């Protein structure tokens, strides 16, 4: 008489329980012998199932948000010194890369422009201040922008940018200042 699925499942479970140590040793030996093959197979599977993996991980993180947060907090507390040392080592090794990233991030977040866009603007202005035409060879250009719309107007030297700032971008005040200077030569 043929066995049912349940009977086969029970037999397999009993077999696995009986031969637990032998199976573990065999699996370990197999993994050692076929390390590269297994790694290649796993890599191929991950590449072919990226979307599925991403969806699963997203769902898992949503379901286990609190547990993961608690685990991460506990881990950070236990390994505070190690993590601080690793972070310090990383910052030392990647000082230039981090500085470039932070510069790019500040430009994007504050002015909505990339470093490439800033360089294009610099070229358009012939590497000079848009007001006084001083060359930006030894000085850093300042990004001039409207404080109400946040729109970038151009690149200025520190003196011109600060001057506009003191006049609060008010054209009437600037006109009065020009008239004052012309009257009192």
Order of alpha helices (4+ residues) and beta strands (2+ residues): alpha-alpha-alpha-alpha-alpha-alpha-alpha-alpha-beta-beta-alpha-alpha
